[in-house]
Amino acid sequence: MKMHFCIPVSQQRPDALGGRYVLYSVYLDGYLFCRVRYSQLHRWNEQLRRVFGNSLPPFPPKYYLAMTASMADERRDQLEQYLQKVTMDPNMLRSDVFIDFLKLVQLDTFSITINTAALDIFLPDGRNIQIEILTSDTAERVLEVVSHKIGLCQELLGYFGLFLIRFRKEGKLSVMKKLADFELPYVSLRSAGMENCKVGLRKWYMDPSLDSMLMDCTAAVDLIHMQFLELSQEVRHYGYLQLDPCTCDYPEPGCGAVLSVGNDEISCCITLPDNQTQEIIFQMSRVKCWKVTFLGTLLDVDGPQRTLNQNLELRFQYSEDSRWQWFVIYTKQAFLLSSSLKKMISEKTVKLAAENPEMQIEVPEQGKSKKCHIQQSQKESSRFPPRKSKIEIAKADCVFGTIKEEDL
C-alpha cells in the first residue's frame, strides 16, 4: 500500500551562481520529512533504476526552459506520486540505495551531523530506558537496539513499532504518528518541534487474537501489561487504538466523536447536539475505500511547527442499507487512522492465508499492495484532492506567489 507522502508546498531559493532553484517540502504522515531539490531526486531515481530497472514508476522529466506555474504544479504532483509509488515495493524499501538517500536528506534538512547520541524510549508501562545510538540510525535499527536491551525476542519485532508520542495536560498521552522503518527517530523527535514529545515503543497490531503469539516472550508480555492481559480480553475495545476526541458528519455535521479502532472495526462514540451519546460500529468488511484530505492552513513552514495535521479529514465509503455512503471524520490524527485501517486489512489477509491455504491468497510483504478477493475493492488515498481552504505561507517562500486551492 502507498505511504502517506505529499508535497503540499515548494519554495524558490537563490543558488550560489545567482540563479534560483526550487526546494520541495516532503511530508510523511502529516509531518515534515525532508526538503529536497529536483536534481537530488533525479540522481536518486537513476541510482534506483540501475538496481531495479524498469520496475520503478516513471520519474518527472527535466525541463530545459523556465517552468510556468502550471508546469511547476504538475511536476510537484508527479514527484508526490513518484514517492508514493516507489515506497510500495518492499524490495526497494529495504535496499541500501533507498535507505541511504532518505537518511541523508533527513539529516541535511534539519542540519544534524552523524554522531553518537543518547535517546530515551518511553515504554507502555511508563518507564523510560535510555539507549546509545547514532543520529543516523533508522527506526528499524533503533527498534532492534531497544528490543535487545529489554529482552524482546527478535522474531516478535514485527508486532511492535516506534511512535512519536506527546504528553498533554493532566498527563494524557496522545499518539502522533508511527515512525516508518526508514525514518530517523533522533531527527524526527527534533523536527516535530513540540514540547513533551517522546519516542515510544508500542504494540503495532490491531487483531487482539495476536496476543497469543507473544505469550512465550516475557518481555513482550510485560509490554502489554501481563497482569491485565487475560481479563482484558473480555473488555470492550481491548487492544484497540483510541484516538483523541474529534468531530464527524454523522448523523449530522459537527457531532463530537471518540474513535476506537481495532478488531476489524471502527467504533465511534458520537455525542449528538442534545448531548445524547450514540455508538456506531463500522465494519471494515463493508468499507470500500478511504482518503485523507488536508483542509487547514499551513503556517510558519520554517518555524518549529512543521505539521500538516491542524485540519485534516478522513472520509470513507461504507455500505449502509445496500447503498454506498460517504462518512467524514475530522481529526488531526487522520494519517494515524489511515495507517490503522491499512494495518487491519493487512492482518486480515495474513489471517485468511493461514486459515485457508487452499484459497491461494497472495500474502505480500509489508509495503506491497494486497491481492485478496475480499479486499480488491478496499483502496486508500492520500493524494490531497482540492482543498476547501487555502494554504497560506510567506509569499517570499512561494515558488509562484500564493498557493491556491487548485495547486494542491
C-alpha positions, 0 to 999 in steps of 0.5 A: 500500500502507498505511504502517506507522502505529499508535497503540499508546498515548494519554495524558490531559493537563490543558488550560489551562481545567482540563479534560483532553484526550487526546494520541495517540502516532503511530508510523511504522515502529516509531518515534515520529512525532508526538503529536497531539490529536483536534481537530488531526486533525479540522481536518486531515481537513476541510482534506483533504476540501475538496481531495479530497472524498469520496475520503478514508476516513471520519474518527472522529466527535466525541463530545459526552459523556465517552468510556468506555474502550471508546469511547476504544479504538475511536476510537484504532483508527479514527484508526490506520486513518484514517492508514493509509488516507489515506497510500495515495493518492499524490495526497494524499501529495504535496499541500501540505495533507498535507505541511504538517500532518505537518511541523508536528506533527513539529516541535511534538512534539519542540519544534524551531523552523524554522531553518537547520541543518547535517546530515551524510549518511553515504554507502555508501562511508563518507564523510560530506558535510555539507549546509545545510538547514532543520529543516523540510525533508522527506526528499524535499527533503533527498534532492534537496539531497544528490543535487545536491551529489554529482552524482546525476542527478535522474531516478535519485532514485527508486532511492535513499532516506534511512535512519536508520542506527546504528553498533554495536560493532566498527563494524557498521552496522545499518539502522533504518528508511527515512525516508518522503518526508514525514518530517523527517530533522533531527527524526527523527535527534533523536527516535530518541534513540540514540547513533551514529545517522546519516542515510544515503543508500542504494540503495532497490531490491531487483531487482539487474537495476536496476543497469543503469539507473544505469550512465550516472550516475557518481555513482550508480555510485560509490554502489554501489561501481563497482569491485565492481559487475560481479563482484558480480553473480555473488555470492550475495545481491548487492544484497540487504538483510541484516538483523541476526541474529534468531530464527524458528519454523522448523523449530522455535521459537527457531532463530537466523536471518540474513535476506537479502532481495532478488531476489524472495526471502527467504533465511534462514540458520537455525542449528538447536539442534545448531548445524547451519546450514540455508538456506531460500529463500522465494519471494515468488511463493508468499507470500500475505500478511504482518503485523507484530505488536508483542509487547514492552513499551513503556517510558519513552514520554517518555524518549529511547527512543521505539521500538516495535521491542524485540519485534516479529514478522513472520509470513507465509503461504507455500505449502509442499507445496500447503498454506498455512503460517504462518512467524514471524520475530522481529526488531526490524527487522520494519517494515524487512522489511515495507517490503522485501517491499512494495518487491519486489512493487512492482518486480515489477509495474513489471517485468511492465508493461514486459515485457508491455504487452499484459497491461494491468497497472495500474502505480500510483504509489508509495503506491497499492495494486497491481492485478496478477493475480499479486499480488491475493492478496499483502496486508500488515498492520500493524494490531497484532492482540492482543498476547501481552504487555502494554504497560506505561507510567506509569499517570499517562500512561494515558488509562484506567489500564493498557493491556491486551492487548485495547486494542491 
